[in-house]
């Protein structure tokens, strides 16, 4: 089994930092020992900024500056000064309703984290010394919009009539890994994703509408894995499952490919259980909910 790897992508993470419990008056700013967790003089402004980011992240709706100050027990002048600086730095962004949401600069940090987190390496290590998968081609991909991008592949010796290449993009609606990741989206997210146009079919079997895709995704959720029944390449069947990070969000998908003539109902059930086990194992390695029932 030949393995190819490229720089990885993975999930996102946020630090949970204990913070301040200051009084409501402005004089509280002069008493950091009562505001921030020990050690008291350890960058109180930074601790407050992290608490603000945590609050905005967890809020069900974008909060106002006054709501942030009230929720964190911060003096209004302190909160407004921090929020203003965080907006200037791109850590927060103001909405047209005068509320606050996370800012674009955080994506730079997230990208750096993902670049350092070795998703492909974990995929590779998963198969080291693990027999039983030599007969299959196994792929790892991530979703970017309505497409999937292939990051790694373990190729079997059996010819599939199709070559998965690192960096290849395919419509998520047709690919097993894409279907697996799409199955975790809310209905509104799914319809928004394909609101512009539907991807051109790759084979006569490529799913042709959002309604048909929704039916496929419901079946995937029920059985625990998705099926590409010749939608990428006629004569090839792929079964996929989502890979989740610590938050439970699907950050990648894995798929096992085999020839259509091998895809008997019994074999599909067997391979489907295997691909689900692979995805669960990889999720567990990434801090996600591995070994799901």
N, C-alpha and C positions, 0 to 999 in steps of 0.2 A: 504494500500500500504506500503510494508516494504522497508525501505531505508537502504542501506549499504554504508559506505563511507571509504575511505582510504586516505593517504597522497596524495596531489594533484600535478598536473602538469599544467602548463599554458603557457602563451606566454612569450616573451622576451621584454626587454625595454632598451632604451638608453637615457642618459641624454643629453639635449641640453644646452651647456654651452657657454656663450659669452666669447670671448677670446681676443687675442692680435692683435694689428695693428701696430707693430713695424716697424722701418726703416730697410732698407736692409743691412746696414753696421753692423759690429760686435759691434760697440760702442752702438748699441741699447740695447744690453743686460744689459747695466749699467743703463738704464732708464726705469725701470718697470712701472713707473707711466704713460708713454706714450704707453706702450705695452699691458697692461692687463686692463680689466674692473674693475670698482670700487668694493670693495676697492683695491687700486693699489698694496698693499703689501700682498694680500691674495693669497698665493701659486701660483705665476705666472708660475712656471714650471709645476705644476699639471694642470693648465688651458690650457697650451700649449699642454700637452700630451692628454688631452680630445679632444681638437680641432683636433689633428692629428688622433685620433681614429675615430672621426666623419667624417673627410674627407675620410679616407680609407674606412669606411663603405659605404659612399655614392658614392664613385668613380665608374664609369662604368667599369673601368679596374684597376688592381693593379698599383698604382703610384710608381715612383722612389722617392728616398730621395730628389733629387733636385726639382722634381715637387711638393712635399709636402712643401718644404721651400718656393718655389716661390708662391704657391697658398695661403699660410698663411702669407706671408710677413715676414718670419723668417730669421735671419742670418743663413747662411749655417752651421756655426760651432755650433750654438745653435740647429738647427734641427738635425744635425748628432749626436750630443751628446745625445739628447732626444731619438732619434730613436734607437741608440745603446743600451741605457738602457732599452727601451721598448722591444727590441728583447731579451735581456738577461732575462727579467722577463716573457717572453712568451706572452706579450700583442700584439706584432707584430711578424711576421715571414717573412723571406726573401725567395723569390722564386728563381728558377734557372735563371730567366731573370733579376735578380738584382732589382726586384720590391718588394713591400711590401704588405702583406695581414694581416688580423686580425689573432692574435695568439691564441693558444689553451687555455691559462690561462683564457681568457674571458669566456670560457665555465664553469669554476668553479663558476664564479660570476653569470652567467645565471642560473646555477643549483641551486645556493642558492636562487636566486630571485624566481625561480619556486617553490622551496620547501616552501617558505614563502607565496606565492600567492595561495589563497585557491580556486582553480578551483572547487574542489568537494564541498566545502562549498557553493559556489555560485550556483552550480547545486542543492544542497539540498534546499537552501533558495528560489530558483525559484518556488518550488512546495509547500512551506509552505503556507497553507491557500488558495491554488489555486485549486478549485474543477474541475472535469471533466476528470481527467487522471487516475482515479482508475481502469478503465477497461483495461489499457494497461501496458505492461512492457516497461520501458524506461531506456535506457542505455547511459552511457558516456564513451568514450574511447579516447585514443591518439594513434598516429601512430608511430611506431618505425621500420624504414625500410619498408619492405613489409608485416609487421604484425600490427595488432592493439592490444592494451592492455586495458582491461576493468578496469576502475577506480571506477565506481559507478553504482548502479542499483536500480531502483524503481520497484519492482515486483508486478504484478497484482495477483488477486486471481485466475484468469483463468489459467488452466494448459496449457503450451505451448508444453510440451514434451521435453523441453530443459531448462537448468539452466545456466544463465549467472553468472559466478563467478568472484569476484574481483581478478585481476591479470591474468585472463585467456588471452591467446594469440590465435588469429585466423588470417587466411590470410586476408589481407586488400582487396584483389581482390574479395573475396566472401562476406564479411560482409558489411552491409549497412553503418555503420559508416566509414569503410575503403574506400568504394566506394565514399562516400561523400567527404572525405579528398583528395582522389586521383583525383577527378574531378577538383581540384583547381591547379593541377600540370601542367607545360608546357609539351608538347608532348615528348621532349627530356628527361626530368626528369623521366617521366613515363617509357619510354623504357629502360633507364639506370637502373631503379629500378628492372626490371624483366629480365635484360640481362643474369643473371646467370642461373636461372632455374625457371620453373613455379610451383606454389604450387600444391601439390597432391589434387585432388578433394575430397570434404567432402560428396557430394551427386552427383547423376547423373546430377543435374542441375548446379553444380558449373561451372562458366565460364571457358572455356578451353584454351583461347589464348589471347594474347595481343590485337589483332585486334578486337576480340569480346568484350573485356573489354573496349576498346576505344569507341566502339559503345554505350555501356551501359553508359559510363561517359558523352558522348555527350548528350544522352537523359536526364541524370540527370541534367546537366547544363540547358537544355532547360526547364524542368518542375520545377526545383528548389529543387528537392530532389532525392535521390538515392533509388534503389529498390533491395533488396535481396529476390528473389522469390523462396525460398527453397534451396538456395545455401549453407546455413549453416546447416539447418535441414529441411527435407522434411515435408510439412504440416505447416510450419511457414513462414510468410512473414514479412520482416522488412523494414521500410522506414527511411532513414537517411538524415541528413543535416550537413554541416560543421559549426564549431564555430570558429570565427576569433578574433584575438587580435587587439590592437590599430593600428597595421601596416597593417591590412587587411589580414594577413597570417592565414591560417587555422591551428589552434593549437590543435583541438579536433573535435570530432564528436558526435552527439546525434542520437539516433534511437528509434523508437517506433515499438514494435513487436506485431503481432496479428496472429490469426489462419488463415490458407489459406481459410477455408470455409467462413470466415468473410470478405475476401478481394474482395468484389464486386468493380466494377469500381467507383461507387459513394463513397463507403467507403474509397477506396484508395485515391481519390482526397481530401476527408475531412481530413483523417489522415495525408496525405502529407502536407497539409496546416498547420496543427497543429505542425508537427515536424519542419517545416520551421520556424514557429513562436517561438517555443521553442529555436531553435538555434539562431535566431535573438535576442531574449531577453537575452540569455546567452552571446552572443557576445557584446551586449550593456553594460552588467554589467562588462565586461572585458575591456571596452574602445574601442571595435571594432565597425564596421558599423552595428549596430542593426537596427531593423525595416526596413530591405531592402524591396524594392518593388518586 
